[in-house]
């Protein structure tokens, strides 16, 4: 992606594994907060 300048959709990125999770726009803030809380609880 860096060398070609190609962009991918969230679903494509999730399939290729450079991201851990994908969240919908309308629930982004709450989803990120929960994701972070889960990481903290398991570390």
Helices and strands as residue ranges (DSSP letters): H 10-16, G 25-27, H 28-41
